Amino acid sequence: MDASKKPSRNGHHGHNGYKGRAGHDGGNTSRLSAPPGLFPPGLSLEVSPALDSKEEKRGEAAKRPIEPTESEGCVDLGASTPIPCTAGGRIPIESDFTQCPYLQSFVRCGPHHRSQLCILAQDDIEQLHDIWSRYHDDLSCPQYDEKPTFLPEDFDTFYAIAQKVVDAMVDEYQVPMVLDQATVSNTNHHGHPPHADNLRFDSVWRNGKRVTVDELAAARNGAYVLWREDKTSYRSYSCSVALSDPNGYEGGEVQFFEKWGSRRPVASYKCAAGCGIAFCGCHRNIHAVTGVKRGFRLVLLVWTRPPGVPVPEGQDQVCYFRPGTGNGCWLHTAEIRRGLARRGQRESFWEPKDADSEDSCNCAECRNERGRISWKDCLRQMTSKSFKSTPSTSADTSPRSPESPNFPVEIGITKDAALNPPQPQQPAVLCGPHGRHELPSILSEDDIRRLHAIWERHRDDLSQPRYKKKPIFSEEDFDSFKLISQKVVDAMTVQFNQPLLLDQAAVNSTNRYGHPPHADNVQFDSVWWDGHQIKQRDEVEAARAGAEVIWKAAKTTSYRNYSASIALTDPQEYGGGELEFFDTWGSKTPVTSMRLPAGSGMAFCG
C-alpha cells in the first residue's frame, strides 16, 4: 500500500501545512486578522453556513464565550473493566495517522524500562567460558558444516545458567516469559550499530508524506518513524550479561538511544563480569554495542518470548549473528525443545499451536476484527471466479467498476455470526448539490485589512491558550466580522442556489502541520465490500480499489451543510498551504490543488 496522503478517519479534503511559520492547526485563531506590513503568511477565513429556521441572534448570544466541554477521552471509573487483549501478548504501537497512513507494528513487551542485574556467580562464568571454547564458531567464515551439538551435560549447564537470567528478568519486569535463545559470543571490532531487537525500521514520515531524503536528519528533528514486524517480533525481552572483566578490553560498551536517528546515547553500560543490562526489544530501547578495539570481551545474550507464543516456522534453528558477533556458540529454540524433551523422557517437546491468533482473544477489538475480512481474501475470492479479467487493486479495475461487475461472493469469515454485523447505512446529510465553486475576489482589500486587524487583537493558539475564555469582540469588531462573513455566505447562496445562514466563522494562520484529508460534517466509519467489513489495516487499500466507504454522523452533521475557505494572504508570501480535494477517501493524490490569491476562495459541501 503506497501512500503519500493519509486520509483522516474524518473525510477527504485537506490543507497542506505552511513551511516555516506559525499558525492554524494548533496555531493562532480568531473565531472569527494585521495591516499589509504585518500580514502573517497563510491567513485564511473559514466560513461554515447552515440550514436553520431559527432567527439569528446578534447580541449577547453572538458574543457568549465558548464553554469547555467534558473531555471525550475521560474514563468512566464506574464502568465495567474491559476485557484485556490476550492475542499472543500483542501490544499495538500507537499510530499517528496524521503523519503516516500505515498502522504501526505490534510489540510483546511492557514495561519498557532498562534494568541492571547482577546474576551470575564466578562458577557460572567459568562454565560458560569452557562451553564457548569447545563449541564456538564464526558464522562469517564457519569452520563447521553444521552447528555443533551440545553434549547433554553441556546443554544442561548452558540452559540452567540462561534460565537463571530469565528468572531474574521475570522478577524485575513482573511479566511471564520463557527462554527463546541464548548465545555466548566475543564481540569483535565491528560492534553492532543502533537497532531494536524485535522491530525493523521501515520509513520516516511527516504530515502524511514519506521523507525520502536524509531520513536520519528528519527523524532527529521530530519526524514520525514507522516500524514494521521483524522475524523476531514474537520475542519480548533481551539481556546482555558480561562474562569478562571490563578492564580487560577497550570498547564494547552497550549504548541506548532515545529514538531512532539520535546521534548520542542517553545511557552507556560496561558491566562487571556476572552483571548485565536487561531491556525490552522494541523501539523504546534502540541500542548499539561499540566495537572492541583491544582485549577480549565475552558476553552472554539471552532473548525471551511470552509463554504460549509459538516460534515462526524456520525461526527455531536460526542462530543470532551480526558482523560484530565474532566467535559464538548458540542455544537455539529447537535445541531447547530437544533438550527439555530429553530431560522429560519424551520424544518431542509440546508447544501450543496458533496461540498467536486473534481467535484466542476475547477483547472487544479482537472480537470486532474477527468479523472483518482482509482485502487479500476479497481478491483471492474474486480470482477464484471465472470472468474475463482479474480485478486488480487499482481504482480503474475495482470490484465495483464497470470492468469487473459486482458478482456475489461467498466468504467464510467467522464462526460467530454476531461478529459479522450488517452493513450500516450512510448518514443523512444536509448538503446538495455537492460540487465545488470558486469565489473569485469575494473580499475587497479593505475587508482583508479589517480581518487582519481583528485577528491581531483577538487571536489565540488553542494548543497553548493564553486566555482562560474566548475573547469577546467589541461591538465594532463583531459588526465587521459578521458583515464580511455574511458577504461570503451570500455568494455561496447564489452558487448553490439555496438559502443559507452563517453558523460559524474563523480566521486562522495555518502552521506547518496543515490538515489531513477529511470531510467537515461526516466522519469516516468503515470500509465494506460485498456485505463484509474490511479489516482496519486494509481499509485504505480497499477504498482505493473501489470498496465502499461508510461514513457516520459527526457533531455538525445535523445542522451544517456547506463550507468556504477564503485566502487572506498573497500566496507569494508563503510556501505550502495548498487547499486540496480528493475524489474518494483513501486517494493517494488530490484531484484539485490550489493556492488562491488574497480575497478569493473556494466553497464546497461538508
Stockholm file with secondary structure:
# STOCKHOLM 1.0

chainA/1-606         MDASKKPSRNGHHGHNGYKGRAGHDGGNTSRLSAPPGLFPPGLSLEVSPALDSKEEKRGEAAKRPIEPTESEGCVDLGASTPIPCTAGGRIPIESDFTQCPYLQSFVRCGPHHRSQLCILAQDDIEQLHDIWSRYHDDLSCPQYDEKPTFLPEDFDTFYAIAQKVVDAMVDEYQVPMVLDQATVSNTNHHGHPPHADNLRFDSVWRNGKRVTVDELAAARNGAYVLWREDKTSYRSYSCSVALSDPNGYEGGEVQFFEKWGSRRPVASYKCAAGCGIAFCGCHRNIHAVTGVKRGFRLVLLVWTRPPGVPVPEGQDQVCYFRPGTGNGCWLHTAEIRRGLARRGQRESFWEPKDADSEDSCNCAECRNERGRISWKDCLRQMTSKSFKSTPSTSADTSPRSPESPNFPVEIGITKDAALNPPQPQQPAVLCGPHGRHELPSILSEDDIRRLHAIWERHRDDLSQPRYKKKPIFSEEDFDSFKLISQKVVDAMTVQFNQPLLLDQAAVNSTNRYGHPPHADNVQFDSVWWDGHQIKQRDEVEAARAGAEVIWKAAKTTSYRNYSASIALTDPQEYGGGELEFFDTWGSKTPVTSMRLPAGSGMAFCG
#=GR chainA/1-606 SS CCCSCCCCTTCSEEECCEETCCCSTTSEEECCCCCGGGCCTTEEEEEEEECCCSCCCCSHHHHCCCCCCCCTTCCCTTSCCCCCCCSTTCEECCCCTTTCSSCCCEECCCSCCCEEEECCCHHHHHHHHHHHHHHCBCTTSCSCSSCCCCCHHHHHHHHHHHHHHHHHHHHHHCSCCEEEEEEEEECCTTCEEEECSSEEEEEEEETTEEECSCHHHHHHTTCEEEEEECTTTTCCEEEEEECSCGGGEEECCEEEESSTTCSSCSEEECCCTTEEEEEESSGGGEEEECCEEEECCEEEEEEEECTTCCCCTTTTTCCCCCTTCCSEEEECHHHHHHHHHHHTTCSSCCCCSSTTSGGGCCSHHHHHHHTEECHHHHHHHHHTSCCSSCCCSSGGGCTTSTTSCCCCCCCCCCSCGGGSCCCCCCCCCSCCSCCEEEETTCSCHHHHHHHHHHHHHHCEETTSCSCSSCCCCCHHHHHHHHHHHHHHHHHHHHHHTSCCEEEEEEEEECCTTCEEEECSSEEEEEEEETTEEECGGGHHHHHHTTCEEEEEECTTTTTBCEEEEEECSCGGGCEECCEEECSSTTCSSCSEEECCCTTCEEEEEC
#=GC SS_cons         CCCSCCCCTTCSEEECCEETCCCSTTSEEECCCCCGGGCCTTEEEEEEEECCCSCCCCSHHHHCCCCCCCCTTCCCTTSCCCCCCCSTTCEECCCCTTTCSSCCCEECCCSCCCEEEECCCHHHHHHHHHHHHHHCBCTTSCSCSSCCCCCHHHHHHHHHHHHHHHHHHHHHHCSCCEEEEEEEEECCTTCEEEECSSEEEEEEEETTEEECSCHHHHHHTTCEEEEEECTTTTCCEEEEEECSCGGGEEECCEEEESSTTCSSCSEEECCCTTEEEEEESSGGGEEEECCEEEECCEEEEEEEECTTCCCCTTTTTCCCCCTTCCSEEEECHHHHHHHHHHHTTCSSCCCCSSTTSGGGCCSHHHHHHHTEECHHHHHHHHHTSCCSSCCCSSGGGCTTSTTSCCCCCCCCCCSCGGGSCCCCCCCCCSCCSCCEEEETTCSCHHHHHHHHHHHHHHCEETTSCSCSSCCCCCHHHHHHHHHHHHHHHHHHHHHHTSCCEEEEEEEEECCTTCEEEECSSEEEEEEEETTEEECGGGHHHHHHTTCEEEEEECTTTTTBCEEEEEECSCGGGCEECCEEECSSTTCSSCSEEECCCTTCEEEEEC
//
